Amino acid sequence: MIKKIRRTLLRKNNGGFTLSEVIVSSALVGILLVGMMAFITPAMNMMHNEEVDSRAKTVAETIDSYINGSLRNAVYVAMFEHANMDDDINDMSGIIYNNTALNNMKDFVKNPGNTTVYELRCIGIRRMYDDKRQEFKYVLTNETVLNKDVRLDSNKTYEVFDMCFYDKLYPEISLRRLTNQVDGAPALDPADVKNVPAMETAINIHNDDDIDEDSLILVGKGYINFINIRSGILNSGDFKIYPETDTHVRTADEAKTAYGYAGDTFIYYVTRKATYNKTP
């Protein structure tokens, strides 16, 4: 009986795969996997690209909404691109510090009749270091303007949104003064072209901090209507908007040569001070 059981077990142990069969099976599985990856990889890339495009659109819309909400009640606006805070703003010999438009804004705020009503503010698009991710990002910031000056307090730069909001996305902002001439229309007599109390915001999103054409993944546009200027209450003819007055402190290439990146953007604007009802 024992011998019979041993012979049965020996016959079962001899029923395994041969080495050739294992090799052929492995090869077939490998071929199947390669074929599956040919379909899976493009699908995964497409899903990733769609996710990046969706995030880029969200970033552009959110930044545009913040800038629009901040500027639409402004009575002065001036923007400076490819700039450096230390060299151009906080240095008394800097280009922005001595900018005529910006000093007009400062003088307006310092006027005794305006000093208790208006204040000079600044929004920045700054290249800042993310300690958690250990990488540089372009971040929308709320800058603190020193009292009755155009210089910025380097210790009071506040990020409007969390750093993670910009992961692998790099926003680029520009403003353009609008006129009554529609783009693409026949050329008008320059005397007939009038400025209107509105601006176009261009918010481009890149996937590389070089901020060049090769890294551009989304082009967005928005529009700002200046409520106070349009109403004519605070202005009679001379709209206090300077988006194209010495706005390019230097070119992007010049900024890269000087600072190693395309520089920062600063949007100065004058608006009413926030007031709160005081309860007795």
PyRosetta script that sets phi, psi and omega in degrees:
from pyrosetta import init, pose_from_sequence

init()
pose = pose_from_sequence("MIKKIRRTLLRKNNGGFTLSEVIVSSALVGILLVGMMAFITPAMNMMHNEEVDSRAKTVAETIDSYINGSLRNAVYVAMFEHANMDDDINDMSGIIYNNTALNNMKDFVKNPGNTTVYELRCIGIRRMYDDKRQEFKYVLTNETVLNKDVRLDSNKTYEVFDMCFYDKLYPEISLRRLTNQVDGAPALDPADVKNVPAMETAINIHNDDDIDEDSLILVGKGYINFINIRSGILNSGDFKIYPETDTHVRTADEAKTAYGYAGDTFIYYVTRKATYNKTP")
pose.set_psi(1, -46.2)
pose.set_omega(1, 179.7)
pose.set_phi(2, -62.3)
pose.set_psi(2, -41.7)
pose.set_omega(2, 179.9)
pose.set_phi(3, -63.0)
pose.set_psi(3, -36.8)
pose.set_omega(3, -179.7)
pose.set_phi(4, -65.2)
pose.set_psi(4, -42.0)
pose.set_omega(4, 177.9)
pose.set_phi(5, -62.9)
pose.set_psi(5, -42.5)
pose.set_omega(5, 179.5)
pose.set_phi(6, -61.2)
pose.set_psi(6, -42.4)
pose.set_omega(6, -179.7)
pose.set_phi(7, -64.5)
pose.set_psi(7, -36.8)
pose.set_omega(7, 178.1)
pose.set_phi(8, -63.8)
pose.set_psi(8, -45.2)
pose.set_omega(8, 179.3)
pose.set_phi(9, -63.9)
pose.set_psi(9, -40.8)
pose.set_omega(9, 179.7)
pose.set_phi(10, -62.7)
pose.set_psi(10, -39.1)
pose.set_omega(10, 179.4)
pose.set_phi(11, -65.4)
pose.set_psi(11, -38.3)
pose.set_omega(11, 178.5)
pose.set_phi(12, -66.5)
pose.set_psi(12, -39.5)
pose.set_omega(12, -179.3)
pose.set_phi(13, -66.3)
pose.set_psi(13, -23.5)
pose.set_omega(13, 179.8)
pose.set_phi(14, -85.2)
pose.set_psi(14, 4.9)
pose.set_omega(14, -176.2)
pose.set_phi(15, -94.0)
pose.set_psi(15, 14.3)
pose.set_omega(15, -178.0)
pose.set_phi(16, -77.1)
pose.set_psi(16, 178.1)
pose.set_omega(16, 178.6)
pose.set_phi(17, -79.1)
pose.set_psi(17, 148.5)
pose.set_omega(17, 173.5)
pose.set_phi(18, -82.5)
pose.set_psi(18, 165.7)
pose.set_omega(18, 179.6)
pose.set_phi(19, -60.3)
pose.set_psi(19, -40.3)
pose.set_omega(19, 179.7)
pose.set_phi(20, -62.4)
pose.set_psi(20, -40.8)
pose.set_omega(20, 179.8)
pose.set_phi(21, -65.3)
pose.set_psi(21, -39.7)
pose.set_omega(21, 178.7)
pose.set_phi(22, -63.2)
pose.set_psi(22, -43.5)
pose.set_omega(22, -178.6)
pose.set_phi(23, -64.1)
pose.set_psi(23, -45.7)
pose.set_omega(23, -179.9)
pose.set_phi(24, -63.3)
pose.set_psi(24, -42.6)
pose.set_omega(24, 179.3)
pose.set_phi(25, -62.2)
pose.set_psi(25, -44.8)
pose.set_omega(25, 179.5)
pose.set_phi(26, -61.4)
pose.set_psi(26, -41.2)
pose.set_omega(26, 179.3)
pose.set_phi(27, -62.9)
pose.set_psi(27, -42.4)
pose.set_omega(27, 179.2)
pose.set_phi(28, -64.0)
pose.set_psi(28, -42.6)
pose.set_omega(28, 177.0)
pose.set_phi(29, -61.1)
pose.set_psi(29, -42.8)
pose.set_omega(29, 178.7)
pose.set_phi(30, -60.3)
pose.set_psi(30, -43.0)
pose.set_omega(30, 178.5)
pose.set_phi(31, -62.4)
pose.set_psi(31, -42.1)
pose.set_omega(31, 178.4)
pose.set_phi(32, -62.8)
pose.set_psi(32, -41.2)
pose.set_omega(32, 179.7)
pose.set_phi(33, -65.0)
pose.set_psi(33, -41.6)
pose.set_omega(33, 178.4)
pose.set_phi(34, -61.4)
pose.set_psi(34, -42.6)
pose.set_omega(34, 178.2)
pose.set_phi(35, -63.2)
pose.set_psi(35, -40.0)
pose.set_omega(35, 178.6)
pose.set_phi(36, -66.4)
pose.set_psi(36, -40.6)
pose.set_omega(36, -179.1)
pose.set_phi(37, -64.9)
pose.set_psi(37, -30.3)
pose.set_omega(37, 178.4)
pose.set_phi(38, -61.3)
pose.set_psi(38, -28.3)
pose.set_omega(38, 177.2)
pose.set_phi(39, -92.3)
pose.set_psi(39, -37.4)
pose.set_omega(39, -174.9)
pose.set_phi(40, -71.2)
pose.set_psi(40, -43.7)
pose.set_omega(40, -175.6)
pose.set_phi(41, -59.7)
pose.set_psi(41, -49.3)
pose.set_omega(41, 177.0)
pose.set_phi(42, -60.7)
pose.set_psi(42, -36.9)
pose.set_omega(42, 179.4)
pose.set_phi(43, -64.9)
pose.set_psi(43, -40.9)
pose.set_omega(43, 178.7)
pose.set_phi(44, -66.7)
pose.set_psi(44, -41.1)
pose.set_omega(44, 177.9)
pose.set_phi(45, -62.8)
pose.set_psi(45, -40.3)
pose.set_omega(45, 178.8)
pose.set_phi(46, -64.1)
pose.set_psi(46, -42.3)
pose.set_omega(46, 178.5)
pose.set_phi(47, -63.8)
pose.set_psi(47, -40.8)
pose.set_omega(47, 178.8)
pose.set_phi(48, -63.9)
pose.set_psi(48, -44.9)
pose.set_omega(48, -179.9)
pose.set_phi(49, -63.4)
pose.set_psi(49, -39.5)
pose.set_omega(49, 178.3)
pose.set_phi(50, -65.3)
pose.set_psi(50, -37.9)
pose.set_omega(50, 178.6)
pose.set_phi(51, -66.2)
pose.set_psi(51, -41.5)
pose.set_omega(51, 178.8)
pose.set_phi(52, -65.5)
pose.set_psi(52, -44.1)
pose.set_omega(52, 179.3)
pose.set_phi(53, -61.7)
pose.set_psi(53, -40.6)
pose.set_omega(53, 179.6)
pose.set_phi(54, -64.8)
pose.set_psi(54, -43.6)
pose.set_omega(54, 178.8)
pose.set_phi(55, -65.9)
pose.set_psi(55, -40.0)
pose.set_omega(55, 179.4)
pose.set_phi(56, -61.6)
pose.set_psi(56, -42.4)
pose.set_omega(56, 178.0)
pose.set_phi(57, -63.4)
pose.set_psi(57, -41.5)
pose.set_omega(57, 178.7)
pose.set_phi(58, -63.2)
pose.set_psi(58, -44.1)
pose.set_omega(58, 179.4)
pose.set_phi(59, -61.6)
pose.set_psi(59, -46.4)
pose.set_omega(59, -179.2)
pose.set_phi(60, -62.4)
pose.set_psi(60, -45.9)
pose.set_omega(60, -178.8)
pose.set_phi(61, -65.4)
pose.set_psi(61, -39.2)
pose.set_omega(61, -178.4)
pose.set_phi(62, -68.7)
pose.set_psi(62, -43.0)
pose.set_omega(62, 178.1)
pose.set_phi(63, -64.4)
pose.set_psi(63, -43.4)
pose.set_omega(63, 179.5)
pose.set_phi(64, -61.3)
pose.set_psi(64, -41.0)
pose.set_omega(64, 179.6)
pose.set_phi(65, -63.5)
pose.set_psi(65, -41.1)
pose.set_omega(65, -179.6)
pose.set_phi(66, -66.5)
pose.set_psi(66, -45.9)
pose.set_omega(66, -179.0)
pose.set_phi(67, -65.2)
pose.set_psi(67, -42.7)
pose.set_omega(67, 179.0)
pose.set_phi(68, -60.3)
pose.set_psi(68, -47.2)
pose.set_omega(68, -180.0)
pose.set_phi(69, -63.5)
pose.set_psi(69, -31.8)
pose.set_omega(69, -179.0)
pose.set_phi(70, -77.1)
pose.set_psi(70, -36.3)
pose.set_omega(70, -170.3)
pose.set_phi(71, -97.3)
pose.set_psi(71, -19.2)
pose.set_omega(71, -170.6)
pose.set_phi(72, -64.6)
pose.set_psi(72, -21.6)
pose.set_omega(72, 176.4)
pose.set_phi(73, -99.7)
pose.set_psi(73, 9.2)
pose.set_omega(73, -177.9)
pose.set_phi(74, -74.8)
pose.set_psi(74, 155.8)
pose.set_omega(74, 173.5)
pose.set_phi(75, -113.7)
pose.set_psi(75, -11.7)
pose.set_omega(75, 171.9)
pose.set_phi(76, -139.0)
pose.set_psi(76, 143.1)
pose.set_omega(76, 174.5)
pose.set_phi(77, -144.3)
pose.set_psi(77, 135.3)
pose.set_omega(77, 174.0)
pose.set_phi(78, -146.3)
pose.set_psi(78, 133.4)
pose.set_omega(78, -178.0)
pose.set_phi(79, -120.8)
pose.set_psi(79, 144.6)
pose.set_omega(79, -179.0)
pose.set_phi(80, -132.0)
pose.set_psi(80, 125.9)
pose.set_omega(80, -175.8)
pose.set_phi(81, -109.4)
pose.set_psi(81, 156.0)
pose.set_omega(81, 177.1)
pose.set_phi(82, 54.5)
pose.set_psi(82, 47.1)
pose.set_omega(82, -174.4)
pose.set_phi(83, -110.3)
pose.set_psi(83, 168.2)
pose.set_omega(83, 175.7)
pose.set_phi(84, -130.8)
pose.set_psi(84, 127.1)
pose.set_omega(84, -173.9)
pose.set_phi(85, -60.7)
pose.set_psi(85, -46.5)
pose.set_omega(85, -176.0)
pose.set_phi(86, -65.9)
pose.set_psi(86, -45.9)
pose.set_omega(86, -174.5)
pose.set_phi(87, -80.6)
pose.set_psi(87, -35.6)
pose.set_omega(87, -170.0)
pose.set_phi(88, -101.2)
pose.set_psi(88, -27.1)
pose.set_omega(88, -175.5)
pose.set_phi(89, -109.9)
pose.set_psi(89, -53.0)
pose.set_omega(89, -174.0)
pose.set_phi(90, -83.8)
pose.set_psi(90, -11.2)
pose.set_omega(90, 172.4)
pose.set_phi(91, -87.1)
pose.set_psi(91, 123.7)
pose.set_omega(91, -175.5)
pose.set_phi(92, -64.3)
pose.set_psi(92, -12.6)
pose.set_omega(92, 174.7)
pose.set_phi(93, -100.7)
pose.set_psi(93, 6.6)
pose.set_omega(93, -176.6)
pose.set_phi(94, -70.7)
pose.set_psi(94, 158.8)
pose.set_omega(94, -176.6)
pose.set_phi(95, -64.4)
pose.set_psi(95, -45.9)
pose.set_omega(95, -178.2)
pose.set_phi(96, -72.0)
pose.set_psi(96, -39.8)
pose.set_omega(96, -179.9)
pose.set_phi(97, -55.8)
pose.set_psi(97, -35.5)
pose.set_omega(97, -177.2)
pose.set_phi(98, -102.2)
pose.set_psi(98, 13.8)
pose.set_omega(98, -179.6)
pose.set_phi(99, -67.6)
pose.set_psi(99, 133.3)
pose.set_omega(99, -175.8)
pose.set_phi(100, -62.6)
pose.set_psi(100, -46.8)
pose.set_omega(100, -178.5)
pose.set_phi(101, -61.0)
pose.set_psi(101, -44.3)
pose.set_omega(101, -178.4)
pose.set_phi(102, -66.1)
pose.set_psi(102, -37.0)
pose.set_omega(102, 178.2)
pose.set_phi(103, -70.9)
pose.set_psi(103, -28.8)
pose.set_omega(103, 172.6)
pose.set_phi(104, -63.5)
pose.set_psi(104, -39.5)
pose.set_omega(104, 178.0)
pose.set_phi(105, -65.0)
pose.set_psi(105, -44.1)
pose.set_omega(105, 179.5)
pose.set_phi(106, -61.9)
pose.set_psi(106, -43.0)
pose.set_omega(106, -179.4)
pose.set_phi(107, -65.8)
pose.set_psi(107, -34.9)
pose.set_omega(107, 178.0)
pose.set_phi(108, -61.8)
pose.set_psi(108, -43.9)
pose.set_omega(108, -179.4)
pose.set_phi(109, -68.5)
pose.set_psi(109, -35.8)
pose.set_omega(109, -177.4)
pose.set_phi(110, -75.7)
pose.set_psi(110, -14.7)
pose.set_omega(110, 179.3)
pose.set_phi(111, -57.5)
pose.set_psi(111, 131.1)
pose.set_omega(111, -176.2)
pose.set_phi(112, -52.9)
pose.set_psi(112, -31.3)
pose.set_omega(112, -179.4)
pose.set_phi(113, -78.1)
pose.set_psi(113, -12.5)
pose.set_omega(113, -176.1)
pose.set_phi(114, -114.3)
pose.set_psi(114, -17.9)
pose.set_omega(114, -170.0)
pose.set_phi(115, -61.3)
pose.set_psi(115, -28.3)
pose.set_omega(115, 179.7)
pose.set_phi(116, -90.3)
pose.set_psi(116, -7.3)
pose.set_omega(116, -175.3)
pose.set_phi(117, -108.5)
pose.set_psi(117, -40.3)
pose.set_omega(117, -173.1)
pose.set_phi(118, -114.1)
pose.set_psi(118, 158.3)
pose.set_omega(118, 175.1)
pose.set_phi(119, -145.1)
pose.set_psi(119, 155.1)
pose.set_omega(119, 178.6)
pose.set_phi(120, -94.4)
pose.set_psi(120, 125.6)
pose.set_omega(120, 179.9)
pose.set_phi(121, -123.0)
pose.set_psi(121, 170.1)
pose.set_omega(121, -178.9)
pose.set_phi(122, -149.0)
pose.set_psi(122, 133.0)
pose.set_omega(122, 171.7)
pose.set_phi(123, -108.5)
pose.set_psi(123, 138.6)
pose.set_omega(123, 179.6)
pose.set_phi(124, -122.7)
pose.set_psi(124, 152.1)
pose.set_omega(124, 164.5)
pose.set_phi(125, -114.5)
pose.set_psi(125, 99.0)
pose.set_omega(125, -167.7)
pose.set_phi(126, -111.6)
pose.set_psi(126, 143.9)
pose.set_omega(126, 173.2)
pose.set_phi(127, -86.4)
pose.set_psi(127, 112.0)
pose.set_omega(127, -175.4)
pose.set_phi(128, -128.0)
pose.set_psi(128, 158.2)
pose.set_omega(128, -176.5)
pose.set_phi(129, -95.0)
pose.set_psi(129, 128.6)
pose.set_omega(129, 176.8)
pose.set_phi(130, -92.8)
pose.set_psi(130, 108.4)
pose.set_omega(130, -176.6)
pose.set_phi(131, -64.6)
pose.set_psi(131, -34.2)
pose.set_omega(131, -177.8)
pose.set_phi(132, -70.0)
pose.set_psi(132, -45.5)
pose.set_omega(132, -179.0)
pose.set_phi(133, -86.7)
pose.set_psi(133, -14.7)
pose.set_omega(133, -178.0)
pose.set_phi(134, 56.4)
pose.set_psi(134, 52.8)
pose.set_omega(134, 177.4)
pose.set_phi(135, -155.4)
pose.set_psi(135, 161.3)
pose.set_omega(135, 178.4)
pose.set_phi(136, -86.9)
pose.set_psi(136, 145.4)
pose.set_omega(136, 178.0)
pose.set_phi(137, -138.5)
pose.set_psi(137, 154.2)
pose.set_omega(137, 170.7)
pose.set_phi(138, -92.3)
pose.set_psi(138, 121.8)
pose.set_omega(138, -168.5)
pose.set_phi(139, -125.9)
pose.set_psi(139, 136.8)
pose.set_omega(139, 173.5)
pose.set_phi(140, -75.0)
pose.set_psi(140, 126.3)
pose.set_omega(140, -175.0)
pose.set_phi(141, -126.6)
pose.set_psi(141, 155.8)
pose.set_omega(141, 171.6)
pose.set_phi(142, -106.5)
pose.set_psi(142, 111.7)
pose.set_omega(142, -174.9)
pose.set_phi(143, -93.8)
pose.set_psi(143, 145.3)
pose.set_omega(143, 178.1)
pose.set_phi(144, -98.2)
pose.set_psi(144, 114.6)
pose.set_omega(144, 179.3)
pose.set_phi(145, -83.4)
pose.set_psi(145, 130.6)
pose.set_omega(145, 179.0)
pose.set_phi(146, -62.9)
pose.set_psi(146, 147.2)
pose.set_omega(146, -174.1)
pose.set_phi(147, -53.7)
pose.set_psi(147, 123.5)
pose.set_omega(147, 177.1)
pose.set_phi(148, 55.7)
pose.set_psi(148, 35.5)
pose.set_omega(148, 179.9)
pose.set_phi(149, -144.8)
pose.set_psi(149, 173.4)
pose.set_omega(149, 175.9)
pose.set_phi(150, -104.1)
pose.set_psi(150, -8.2)
pose.set_omega(150, -179.7)
pose.set_phi(151, -69.8)
pose.set_psi(151, 155.8)
pose.set_omega(151, -176.6)
pose.set_phi(152, -110.5)
pose.set_psi(152, 145.2)
pose.set_omega(152, 178.1)
pose.set_phi(153, -81.5)
pose.set_psi(153, 108.0)
pose.set_omega(153, -175.9)
pose.set_phi(154, -64.9)
pose.set_psi(154, -17.8)
pose.set_omega(154, 179.4)
pose.set_phi(155, -90.7)
pose.set_psi(155, -2.0)
pose.set_omega(155, -178.2)
pose.set_phi(156, -130.0)
pose.set_psi(156, 61.4)
pose.set_omega(156, 173.5)
pose.set_phi(157, -107.2)
pose.set_psi(157, 114.7)
pose.set_omega(157, -174.2)
pose.set_phi(158, -109.3)
pose.set_psi(158, 132.2)
pose.set_omega(158, 177.0)
pose.set_phi(159, -77.4)
pose.set_psi(159, 127.7)
pose.set_omega(159, -179.5)
pose.set_phi(160, -68.5)
pose.set_psi(160, -39.8)
pose.set_omega(160, 178.2)
pose.set_phi(161, -124.6)
pose.set_psi(161, 158.0)
pose.set_omega(161, 179.0)
pose.set_phi(162, -60.5)
pose.set_psi(162, 150.9)
pose.set_omega(162, -179.2)
pose.set_phi(163, -56.7)
pose.set_psi(163, -36.6)
pose.set_omega(163, -176.5)
pose.set_phi(164, -64.5)
pose.set_psi(164, -18.3)
pose.set_omega(164, 179.1)
pose.set_phi(165, -60.2)
pose.set_psi(165, -27.1)
pose.set_omega(165, -173.8)
pose.set_phi(166, -104.9)
pose.set_psi(166, 11.1)
pose.set_omega(166, -174.3)
pose.set_phi(167, -48.2)
pose.set_psi(167, 118.8)
pose.set_omega(167, 176.9)
pose.set_phi(168, 63.0)
pose.set_psi(168, 15.7)
pose.set_omega(168, 176.9)
pose.set_phi(169, -126.2)
pose.set_psi(169, 137.7)
pose.set_omega(169, -174.1)
pose.set_phi(170, -130.9)
pose.set_psi(170, 105.1)
pose.set_omega(170, -176.7)
pose.set_phi(171, -79.3)
pose.set_psi(171, 147.2)
pose.set_omega(171, 175.7)
pose.set_phi(172, -129.3)
pose.set_psi(172, 127.4)
pose.set_omega(172, -172.9)
pose.set_phi(173, -117.0)
pose.set_psi(173, 141.6)
pose.set_omega(173, 170.3)
pose.set_phi(174, -148.8)
pose.set_psi(174, 154.2)
pose.set_omega(174, 179.7)
pose.set_phi(175, -121.5)
pose.set_psi(175, 147.6)
pose.set_omega(175, 178.9)
pose.set_phi(176, -138.8)
pose.set_psi(176, 129.6)
pose.set_omega(176, 178.7)
pose.set_phi(177, -70.8)
pose.set_psi(177, 134.2)
pose.set_omega(177, -179.7)
pose.set_phi(178, -94.2)
pose.set_psi(178, 150.6)
pose.set_omega(178, 177.4)
pose.set_phi(179, -125.7)
pose.set_psi(179, 178.0)
pose.set_omega(179, 179.0)
pose.set_phi(180, -79.4)
pose.set_psi(180, 0.3)
pose.set_omega(180, 177.7)
pose.set_phi(181, -91.9)
pose.set_psi(181, 120.0)
pose.set_omega(181, -178.8)
pose.set_phi(182, -76.1)
pose.set_psi(182, 137.6)
pose.set_omega(182, 178.8)
pose.set_phi(183, -56.4)
pose.set_psi(183, 132.9)
pose.set_omega(183, 178.3)
pose.set_phi(184, 89.7)
pose.set_psi(184, -7.4)
pose.set_omega(184, 179.0)
pose.set_phi(185, -77.9)
pose.set_psi(185, 159.9)
pose.set_omega(185, 177.2)
pose.set_phi(186, -58.2)
pose.set_psi(186, 149.2)
pose.set_omega(186, -178.7)
pose.set_phi(187, -59.8)
pose.set_psi(187, 134.4)
pose.set_omega(187, 178.7)
pose.set_phi(188, -100.8)
pose.set_psi(188, 162.9)
pose.set_omega(188, 171.9)
pose.set_phi(189, -62.1)
pose.set_psi(189, 128.0)
pose.set_omega(189, -178.4)
pose.set_phi(190, -50.0)
pose.set_psi(190, -31.0)
pose.set_omega(190, -179.1)
pose.set_phi(191, -69.2)
pose.set_psi(191, -21.3)
pose.set_omega(191, -178.8)
pose.set_phi(192, -90.6)
pose.set_psi(192, -11.9)
pose.set_omega(192, -179.0)
pose.set_phi(193, -82.1)
pose.set_psi(193, 119.3)
pose.set_omega(193, -177.1)
pose.set_phi(194, -117.7)
pose.set_psi(194, 142.8)
pose.set_omega(194, 173.0)
pose.set_phi(195, -71.9)
pose.set_psi(195, 146.7)
pose.set_omega(195, 176.0)
pose.set_phi(196, -119.2)
pose.set_psi(196, 154.9)
pose.set_omega(196, -176.4)
pose.set_phi(197, -76.4)
pose.set_psi(197, 61.8)
pose.set_omega(197, 179.5)
pose.set_phi(198, -155.6)
pose.set_psi(198, 157.2)
pose.set_omega(198, 178.9)
pose.set_phi(199, -136.8)
pose.set_psi(199, 153.1)
pose.set_omega(199, 174.5)
pose.set_phi(200, -101.6)
pose.set_psi(200, 131.2)
pose.set_omega(200, 175.0)
pose.set_phi(201, -103.7)
pose.set_psi(201, 129.4)
pose.set_omega(201, 175.4)
pose.set_phi(202, -109.4)
pose.set_psi(202, 120.8)
pose.set_omega(202, -179.3)
pose.set_phi(203, -121.9)
pose.set_psi(203, 104.6)
pose.set_omega(203, 178.8)
pose.set_phi(204, -100.2)
pose.set_psi(204, 141.0)
pose.set_omega(204, 179.4)
pose.set_phi(205, -114.2)
pose.set_psi(205, 130.2)
pose.set_omega(205, 179.4)
pose.set_phi(206, -114.5)
pose.set_psi(206, 159.8)
pose.set_omega(206, 176.0)
pose.set_phi(207, -106.8)
pose.set_psi(207, 14.7)
pose.set_omega(207, 177.2)
pose.set_phi(208, -148.3)
pose.set_psi(208, 142.5)
pose.set_omega(208, -175.6)
pose.set_phi(209, -76.3)
pose.set_psi(209, 4.3)
pose.set_omega(209, 171.8)
pose.set_phi(210, -69.7)
pose.set_psi(210, -22.7)
pose.set_omega(210, 178.9)
pose.set_phi(211, 52.8)
pose.set_psi(211, 56.0)
pose.set_omega(211, 176.7)
pose.set_phi(212, -123.6)
pose.set_psi(212, 178.6)
pose.set_omega(212, -174.9)
pose.set_phi(213, -63.0)
pose.set_psi(213, -33.1)
pose.set_omega(213, -177.6)
pose.set_phi(214, -67.4)
pose.set_psi(214, -23.6)
pose.set_omega(214, -177.5)
pose.set_phi(215, -99.3)
pose.set_psi(215, 2.6)
pose.set_omega(215, -176.9)
pose.set_phi(216, -72.7)
pose.set_psi(216, 125.8)
pose.set_omega(216, 179.7)
pose.set_phi(217, -120.6)
pose.set_psi(217, -15.0)
pose.set_omega(217, 179.4)
pose.set_phi(218, -152.9)
pose.set_psi(218, 136.3)
pose.set_omega(218, 175.8)
pose.set_phi(219, -118.3)
pose.set_psi(219, 119.0)
pose.set_omega(219, -178.9)
pose.set_phi(220, -124.3)
pose.set_psi(220, 150.0)
pose.set_omega(220, 178.2)
pose.set_phi(221, -134.2)
pose.set_psi(221, 145.5)
pose.set_omega(221, 175.0)
pose.set_phi(222, -141.4)
pose.set_psi(222, 173.0)
pose.set_omega(222, -177.6)
pose.set_phi(223, -135.3)
pose.set_psi(223, 141.9)
pose.set_omega(223, 179.5)
pose.set_phi(224, -118.8)
pose.set_psi(224, 121.5)
pose.set_omega(224, 172.3)
pose.set_phi(225, -98.1)
pose.set_psi(225, 125.7)
pose.set_omega(225, -177.9)
pose.set_phi(226, -87.9)
pose.set_psi(226, 106.4)
pose.set_omega(226, -171.5)
pose.set_phi(227, -60.9)
pose.set_psi(227, -49.8)
pose.set_omega(227, -175.7)
pose.set_phi(228, -67.3)
pose.set_psi(228, -38.9)
pose.set_omega(228, -179.1)
pose.set_phi(229, -70.7)
pose.set_psi(229, -40.3)
pose.set_omega(229, -179.7)
pose.set_phi(230, -63.2)
pose.set_psi(230, -36.5)
pose.set_omega(230, -177.8)
pose.set_phi(231, -70.4)
pose.set_psi(231, -21.5)
pose.set_omega(231, -179.8)
pose.set_phi(232, 80.0)
pose.set_psi(232, 3.0)
pose.set_omega(232, -178.5)
pose.set_phi(233, -66.8)
pose.set_psi(233, -40.9)
pose.set_omega(233, -174.5)
pose.set_phi(234, -104.8)
pose.set_psi(234, -0.2)
pose.set_omega(234, -173.4)
pose.set_phi(235, -150.2)
pose.set_psi(235, 138.6)
pose.set_omega(235, 178.1)
pose.set_phi(236, -126.1)
pose.set_psi(236, 80.4)
pose.set_omega(236, 173.7)
pose.set_phi(237, 102.5)
pose.set_psi(237, -42.4)
pose.set_omega(237, -175.7)
pose.set_phi(238, -97.9)
pose.set_psi(238, 92.9)
pose.set_omega(238, 180.0)
pose.set_phi(239, -66.4)
pose.set_psi(239, 131.4)
pose.set_omega(239, -174.4)
pose.set_phi(240, -89.5)
pose.set_psi(240, 61.4)
pose.set_omega(240, -179.5)
pose.set_phi(241, -127.2)
pose.set_psi(241, 130.3)
pose.set_omega(241, -176.8)
pose.set_phi(242, -128.6)
pose.set_psi(242, 54.5)
pose.set_omega(242, -178.2)
pose.set_phi(243, -74.9)
pose.set_psi(243, -16.8)
pose.set_omega(243, -176.9)
pose.set_phi(244, -119.1)
pose.set_psi(244, 21.1)
pose.set_omega(244, 178.3)
pose.set_phi(245, -102.8)
pose.set_psi(245, 101.6)
pose.set_omega(245, 179.6)
pose.set_phi(246, 54.6)
pose.set_psi(246, 36.3)
pose.set_omega(246, -175.9)
pose.set_phi(247, -75.5)
pose.set_psi(247, -33.2)
pose.set_omega(247, 179.1)
pose.set_phi(248, -85.7)
pose.set_psi(248, 95.4)
pose.set_omega(248, -179.8)
pose.set_phi(249, -60.3)
pose.set_psi(249, -38.9)
pose.set_omega(249, 175.2)
pose.set_phi(250, -158.2)
pose.set_psi(250, 170.1)
pose.set_omega(250, 176.8)
pose.set_phi(251, -77.9)
pose.set_psi(251, 165.1)
pose.set_omega(251, 178.6)
pose.set_phi(252, -61.4)
pose.set_psi(252, -39.5)
pose.set_omega(252, -180.0)
pose.set_phi(253, -66.2)
pose.set_psi(253, -38.9)
pose.set_omega(253, 177.8)
pose.set_phi(254, -64.9)
pose.set_psi(254, -39.3)
pose.set_omega(254, 178.2)
pose.set_phi(255, -65.8)
pose.set_psi(255, -40.0)
pose.set_omega(255, 178.8)
pose.set_phi(256, -63.5)
pose.set_psi(256, -38.5)
pose.set_omega(256, 178.4)
pose.set_phi(257, -66.9)
pose.set_psi(257, -40.2)
pose.set_omega(257, -175.9)
pose.set_phi(258, -79.6)
pose.set_psi(258, -38.2)
pose.set_omega(258, -170.5)
pose.set_phi(259, -123.4)
pose.set_psi(259, -7.4)
pose.set_omega(259, 179.5)
pose.set_phi(260, 87.3)
pose.set_psi(260, 0.7)
pose.set_omega(260, 175.4)
pose.set_phi(261, -152.3)
pose.set_psi(261, 176.4)
pose.set_omega(261, -170.1)
pose.set_phi(262, -75.7)
pose.set_psi(262, 2.1)
pose.set_omega(262, 179.2)
pose.set_phi(263, 87.2)
pose.set_psi(263, 173.5)
pose.set_omega(263, -177.3)
pose.set_phi(264, -105.5)
pose.set_psi(264, 161.4)
pose.set_omega(264, 175.5)
pose.set_phi(265, -112.6)
pose.set_psi(265, 136.0)
pose.set_omega(265, 178.6)
pose.set_phi(266, -127.7)
pose.set_psi(266, 126.5)
pose.set_omega(266, 177.9)
pose.set_phi(267, -113.4)
pose.set_psi(267, 107.3)
pose.set_omega(267, 176.1)
pose.set_phi(268, -90.5)
pose.set_psi(268, 142.8)
pose.set_omega(268, 176.8)
pose.set_phi(269, -153.2)
pose.set_psi(269, 151.0)
pose.set_omega(269, 177.0)
pose.set_phi(270, -107.9)
pose.set_psi(270, 128.2)
pose.set_omega(270, 179.2)
pose.set_phi(271, -144.7)
pose.set_psi(271, 171.2)
pose.set_omega(271, 179.3)
pose.set_phi(272, -68.9)
pose.set_psi(272, 147.3)
pose.set_omega(272, 175.3)
pose.set_phi(273, -69.9)
pose.set_psi(273, 148.6)
pose.set_omega(273, 177.3)
pose.set_phi(274, -69.2)
pose.set_psi(274, 133.7)
pose.set_omega(274, 177.9)
pose.set_phi(275, -122.4)
pose.set_psi(275, 147.7)
pose.set_omega(275, -178.5)
pose.set_phi(276, -129.5)
pose.set_psi(276, 141.0)
pose.set_omega(276, 177.0)
pose.set_phi(277, -71.7)
pose.set_psi(277, 130.2)
pose.set_omega(277, 179.8)
pose.set_phi(278, -97.3)
pose.set_psi(278, 123.3)
pose.set_omega(278, 177.6)
pose.set_phi(279, -86.1)
pose.set_psi(279, 140.9)
pose.set_omega(279, -179.9)
pose.set_phi(280, -66.5)
pose.dump_pdb("model.pdb")
